[in-house]
Amino acid sequence: MSHHQHHNTEDRSLDSVYYIVAVLSGMFTGAIIDKGIIWVVVGAVLGLLTAAFFLKSAVRGRWQD
């Protein structure tokens, strides 16, 4: 039982890594398109949404038996 809780805690700590990478990637993409500072924010938001979808569908599904 504690082994299952360890995976749950570890998964939550890795979630923040996915979100940080997504925000930075989105901001970088927004900066590259060079249309203004607003696109950096839009890229960060789209990155967060993509990470949330990825975590919900791909990462969570692989641990369920």
C-alpha positions as a printed NumPy array, in Angstrom:
array([[  0.   ,   0.   ,   0.   ],
       [  2.789,   2.485,   0.858],
       [  4.461,   1.617,  -2.444],
       [  1.379,   2.942,  -4.259],
       [  1.463,   6.161,  -2.223],
       [  5.131,   6.63 ,  -3.076],
       [  4.324,   6.53 ,  -6.79 ],
       [  1.497,   9.024,  -6.296],
       [  3.795,  11.489,  -4.483],
       [  6.524,  10.98 ,  -7.051],
       [  4.062,  11.543,  -9.903],
       [  2.914,  14.814,  -8.359],
       [  6.498,  16.05 ,  -8.05 ],
       [  7.097,  15.227, -11.71 ],
       [  3.933,  17.08 , -12.706],
       [  5.565,  20.373, -11.798],
       [  8.494,  19.55 , -14.079],
       [  6.106,  19.   , -16.996],
       [  4.364,  22.307, -16.264],
       [  7.627,  24.252, -15.981],
       [  8.954,  22.825, -19.245],
       [  5.63 ,  23.585, -20.937],
       [  5.582,  27.206, -19.761],
       [  9.185,  27.806, -20.791],
       [  8.658,  26.153, -24.172],
       [  5.49 ,  28.144, -24.766],
       [  7.192,  31.4  , -23.806],
       [ 10.151,  30.608, -26.046],
       [  7.842,  29.827, -28.96 ],
       [  5.907,  33.034, -28.347],
       [  9.145,  35.027, -28.319],
       [ 10.367,  33.432, -31.55 ],
       [  7.304,  34.399, -33.582],
       [  8.214,  38.025, -32.757],
       [  4.716,  39.513, -32.941],
       [  4.829,  41.222, -29.549],
       [  5.061,  40.479, -25.862],
       [  1.45 ,  39.285, -25.727],
       [  2.416,  36.187, -27.74 ],
       [  4.891,  35.177, -25.028],
       [  1.979,  35.085, -22.566],
       [ -0.257,  33.296, -25.087],
       [  2.501,  30.74 , -25.683],
       [  2.848,  30.148, -21.936],
       [ -0.903,  29.595, -21.55 ],
       [ -1.031,  27.246, -24.536],
       [  1.972,  25.383, -23.126],
       [  0.187,  24.92 , -19.799],
       [ -2.946,  23.659, -21.521],
       [ -0.894,  21.217, -23.586],
       [  0.912,  19.946, -20.479],
       [ -2.371,  19.501, -18.618],
       [ -3.819,  17.509, -21.508],
       [ -0.641,  15.428, -21.794],
       [ -0.594,  14.652, -18.067],
       [ -4.297,  13.813, -18.016],
       [ -4.267,  11.508, -21.043],
       [ -0.819,  10.006, -21.595],
       [  1.019,  10.026, -18.278],
       [ -1.883,   9.16 , -15.959],
       [ -3.11 ,   6.359, -18.207],
       [  0.117,   4.395, -18.123],
       [  0.002,   3.837, -14.329],
       [ -3.552,   2.542, -14.301],
       [ -3.83 ,  -1.233, -14.543]])
